[in-house]
Structures are given as structure tokens and as C-alpha cells.
């Protein structure tokens, strides 16, 4: 099974949650029996997995300990989000519990349905065509993904590097300097006996205590990832299958026709209109503007990312004054004063906004960010 398909569900959910990972599980009272194995063997078997299709239910739970935000008077709305509101969807997954239905058939056919009491949000991919749909607003978004030729130029591995054994060995070797990789007590996830692949930082200068990935003992498919913060018994981030079926979903799951009266938006054009001037020709990530590139200090779990102070935004003085007032009000709600700036703290991520406008972030103690800002 190819990597893009194997990791489709965990990564699709996790990418919206601070670039992290997570999974919810239904555990039995006693640990299931699984064949004896090693961390490297489990990683190798993931690469060897022949599963190309699946469907199931995924539940995500996020408890980062973030402060609540009052949007009244700032033009915001705490209500639902539309199918074309990517930022709103990402914010939703930062707190609380969400339930999704997922279907996958190979690396080019996927569907994710976010279940909501008052809405149904869908993302459907069929080859290069992608659709998004919100039943509450009757909004439809669509775009065509770039071809392989359009994405050429990105670094790639040689065939030898992609063999299962080589990938497993390199993964373990890359983690070894900063991470201990072990197998914990087997668990039952979505009714499946699973290995508990456990990654533990070797440093105490990180907010992450451990990351546990549940891997189906028979199918070698990752079913669960839990991220634990220091001093917390429950995972700060948890997402994953509560049920799973490895049979091929019906072909109609990956077809979509806009409902009558729906407002259809070209997502690529909307993105280009939102960033006038140098709009990207494909969906490749746009480079940071000159002088705005982030820098990284530290290594491994102790890494700190620093973004320079933003350049001034053109506009009338009235527009700038209103925008600055709104931004400051939001910043004051979310942060507390610390030496050299203001801090946003959560169980897994700390952010420092310095007095001169720089932003530093990392899964490290706040004092590490304060010290990094002085360098």
C-alpha cells in the first residue's frame, strides 16, 4: 500500500490539528493477544501493508487547554463554518470532539464527511477532482488538483530508499538521537487487536511526554495516535477509528453532483483572488515573502520556529487603526504578559509574541521561547 493512502485518514484529520496527530479508540478491559514483534518490525509492516481501501468512523478529541475567545464586537462569529472555510474548519478541530465518516479507495479516491447535528460537511476527491459541500449553507467548492508533471521539481527518494526494510531502518535511525521507540501494552482499537508503537522524547525540554500510535496487528494499518503532554493522564490530542471496514467502498461514494440551487465556488480562483498580484499557478505552497522566512533554532523536540515581525500592511490610517485595535483585543484575550512580550500557552504548544512583533513557537517550555527571543 502506498504511503499517501495508508496515512490518508490520520493525516487528513491531524493536519488540521496544529500539524499534529491523534485518534480515539474503544478499548477492551484486558490487553488483546498479538504476535511478538519489535518497533522496527511494526514500522516495516506498515510499509508492507497491502490495504488499499477502507471505510469507517473517526472521532477526534482535542483538549489543549487553550483560553476561550470572545468574538463579540470584533466581527467574528462563533457559529458553524462553511465547506469553503478552511480556516474555520481547522479552528473547529482545535477544541472539543468531532465525528467523521471516511471512505478511501486507493490514493486517488477519498471522502470525508464531518457529522454535525445541524450540518453535513463533505470533502470528496475522485482522481484530480475535489468537491466540498455544506448542507447548512448549500455551498459547494470545487477545484482540479495539479498533475504529476506540474508538481515536478520536488525532492524525491530513489527506489532503493523506498523499500519497506530501508524505510523502517531509516525511520528508526532518524528518531534514535532524540526519541526512544518502544512497544507498549497492546490495545484494542475499533475492535481490532493493535500494537502500541510508543515514541518518547529523550529530552525533558519539551511539552510532549509521549506519542502512542496504535497499529492494526493483522492489517498493519495505523488506527490510533494519541499525544500526551507532561503531567496529564489523558491525551491532549486524540483522533481515530471507532469502527473500520477494509472492504472496497461503493464507487458512488466518490461521485458528487452539486444539489439544485447550490452556490458553486471555484476554490483555486477564490484563493488567487484573495492574494492578488502574484497568484500561484498550481496548488504548490507559496513561498514566504522576501525577508519573512521563518528560522528554526534547536533540534528535534526542542526546536523553536521564529517568524519575523510582519511588514506594514498598506491601507488608510483608519483601516489600519481599526485592524490594529481588533488584533490587539484578540491578542490580549488569548495571551498573558511575560518577559519581552505576551505568551499563549497550551498543553502541547507555546507561542511568544515579542514586543517588537516577532512570533516564536514550539512544543517547549515558555522559558525556552523567552531565551530564544534574546538571541
N, C-alpha and C positions, 0 to 999 in steps of 0.2 A: 504493500500500500504506500502511496506517495505521501510525503510529509504534509503537503498542503491539505490533503483530505483528512489524514489521521488527526491532525490538530485543529480541524475546522471549528468544531463546536467549542472546545475550551478557549481557543484564541479569539473567536468571534465575540464571546462574552467577555473575556478577560481584557481585550484591547480597549474596551470602553471603561474598564475599571483601573484607572491610573496605570495603564500598561501592565497590569499585573495578571494574576491567575487565581482561580478558585473553583470549588464545586460543592454541592450539597449531597448528602448521602443518607440512605436508610440503612442503619447498622443493625446487625443481629446482636443478641446479648452475648454470644460467645464467638471467638475468632474462628473463621472457616479454615478448613484444611486446604493448603496449596502445595504444589510440588516444591521441593527445596530449590533455592536459587541464590543468585548474588545480584547486587546492584547493577553490575556491568551486564550480566545476562539479561536482566529485565529490560535495560536500555536497548540491548541488541535485539531482543524480541519485539520491541516496539517498532524498530526499523524493519523487521522482517514481516510484520503483520500484513495479512492479505485481505483484511477487511476494506472494502471499497464503498460500502453502503450501510446506512443505519438510519434509525429514527428514534425519537424518544422525547422525554420531558426533562428539562433542565431547570433547576431552581438556584437562584443566586441570592446570597445574603451578604450584606456589607455593613460592617459596624466599625468605622474608622475613628469614631469619636469626634467627628467634625462639628463645629458650632453651627447652630441654626441660623438661617439668614432671613431677615425681614425685608421683602422686596417692595413693600408698600411705599408709595411716594417716589420710587425710582424707575417707574415704567416697566417693571418686571411683573411676571405672573407666576404664581406657584402652581398653576393648573397643569393640564395634560400637555403633551408635546405632539407635534405632527410628524408624519412619516418622513418629511424632508428636513426636520430639525435635528441634525446630527448632534449638535452641542447639547440640546435638550435631552436627547436620549442618553448621552454619555453622563450627564449630571444625574439622571434618574438612577443609574446603576451605582452611583457613589453612596447611596444610602438605602436602607431598608431591604425588602425582599421582592424579587421579581421572578415570574414563572414564564418559561418559554417552551414552545414546541419546536423541534428541529427535525429536518429531513436532509439527507445527503446521499447522492448517487455519483460517485467518482469525484474528481476535483473540479468539475465544471457545472455541477447541478446541486444547488443548496437552497434551502428555505428555512427561515427563522420567523416564528410568529410569537410576538410578545403578548401574553394573555393579560388583559386588563378588565376590571368589572365594567368600565364604561367605554372601552375602545378595543380595537384589534389592530395591532401594528404588524405589518408583514414586510419582509425583505426576501425577494425571490431572485435567484440567479439561474439562468439557463444559458449555458455556454458564455458568450460575451455580453448577453443582455441582462440588465439588472432592473428590477422594479421595486419600488417601495409603496406601501399603501396604508392609510389610516382610515378606519371605518367611521370614526367620530367626525372628522373634518371632510371626508370623502376626497382627500388629497392623494394624488398619485405622483411619484417621482420616477424618472427613468433615465438610464444612461447606457452607453455601449462601452465596454471595457476595451483598453488598447490591446493590440495584437502582440504576439511574442516579439515580432520584429521591432515594434515601436518601443519595447522595453529593453532592447539590446543595449549592451554597454555597462550593465550592472555586473559586479564581480560574481563569478560562478566557480563551483568546485569541479575538479576533474572526476571522471567516472570512478577512479580508484578511491577517491575520498568519500564517495557516496555508498560504498559497500556497508552492509549492516555492522560488521565487526569493526571496521575502521571508524565509522561514525560513533559507535558506542565507546571505543577506546579514546577517541579524541574528546568526546563529551566529558568523560570521567577525568581525563588528564587536564582539561581546561578548568574543571571545577576544583580539582585537588588542592591547588595553592591556597584557596580561600574557603573551601567548602568541604565538609565531611558528608559523604554519601553512604547511607546505610539502608537496610530494610527493617522497618518497624513491624509491629504486630499486624498480621493480615486482617483485612476488614471486608465486610460485605457491603457493596455499593450497588444500588439499583438491582438488588437481588443477585449480584454477581460476586463470586469469591475473588478478592483482589489483593495484590501485593501493595504494601505501603512504602513506596520509594521516598525516603526522607532526606532532605538537604538541610544541613545545619551549618550556619556560618562559623568559621573558626575564630572570628573576632567578636569582642563584646561591644565594639564601637558601631553597632547597627541596631535599629529598632526591630529587626526581624529575628525572631528566635529560631524558627524552622519553617520549611515549606514541605508539605506532605502531598505526594501525588499518588493516587490510587490507580493501579493498572490492572485491567481485567486479566486474571491468571490464565484464562484459556485463550482469549482473543488478542491479548497484548494491546488493547486499546486504552488510552488514558481516560479514566472515568471521573476522577476527582482530584482537585488540587485545593489544599487549604493553606492559608498563610497565617501563621501565628506571630503575634507581637510579644515582646518580653512582658512578663507579669500578667498575661491574660490566659485564662483557661480555655476560652472559646476562640475560634479563629476570627481574625479581624475581617478577612475576606474568605468567602466560601461560595463556590458555584459548581454545579454539576448535575449529573443524571440522577433522577429518582426512578426512572424507568428507561429501558433501552431495548430496541429490537434490531437485530442485524440483517433482517431481510431487506430486499431492494424496495424502496417506496414506489408507489404507482407513478407513472410518467406525468399524469395530470397535476401532481403536486408541484411541478416545476414550470407549469404554464400559467400565464396571468393575462387577463383581459381587463382593462380599466372599466369599472362599473359605469352605468349610464349617469351622465351629469357630473362625473368626477373632473376635478381640475388637474390637468396633467402638466407637470413641470419638468423641463429638461435640466437634470441636476448638473451636468457639466457646464451648460450655458449659464445657469444661475450662479455657479461658483466663479466663472470667468467674469460675470457682470459685477460680482461682489468685490473683485480685485481688478479694477480697470487698469489698462496700460499694458503690463507685461503678463498677460494671462497665459497659463501653461497650455501647450498643445495637446497633452495627454494627461492621464491621472498620475503621472510621476510626482513625487513630493517636490514642492517648490523650495528652492534653496533660500536660506536666510539672507536678508538684505546685507549688503556690504557693511561691515562694522557691527553687525548684530548677531554674529555667530556665537553660540554658546561655547563655553570652555568647560572641561572636566578636570577636576583635581582629585587625587586619591585613587585607589584601585578597589576592584571588587565591591564588596558590600559597603565599603567606606567611601565610595565615590560621591562627589558633590558636583552638581551641574550649576554653572553660573551663567545667567543671561545678562548682558549689558543693559544699562538704562536705555529705554526706548527713545527713538528720535522724536522730535516735536511733530505733532500732527497738524497739518495745515487746516485752516478754517478761521472763521471770525472769532474775535475775542469773546463774544457772547457764547458761541458754541463751545469753545474751549473751556470757558469758566463753568458752564453747566455740566460738561462732561467730567471735568476735574472734581466738581463738588459731588457728583454721583459716585464716582470711583472712590473718592476719599471716604464717603459714608459707608460704602460696602466694605472697604478695607478695614475701617475701624470696627465694624461688626465682627469680621472674621478673625482679626488679629489682636495680639496683645503687645504692649511695648517691651522691647528688650534692648540690650546694648547695641547701638548702631542702627536701629531700625524697628520693624514690627514683625512679629512671628505668628505663623499659622501652624499649629501643632495638631497632629493626628497620631493614631497608634502606629502607623507604618510609614508616614512621610512627614517631614518637617520642611517648612518653607520660610525663608527670611527675605523680607523686602527692606533693603537698606535705605537709609536716609537720602542717599544720592540716586535712588531709583533702580539699583541692580536687584536681581532676584536670584537667590541661591536655594537649591532644593536637593534633598537626599534622604535616604532611609537611614539617617544618622541622628544622634542627639543634637538638640538645638545648639549646644555649645560648640559643636564641630562646625556648624554653619557660621556662627559668630566669629570663630577663629579663622575660617577660610576667607571671610569677607575682609579681614585685616591684611591679608597677604597682598 
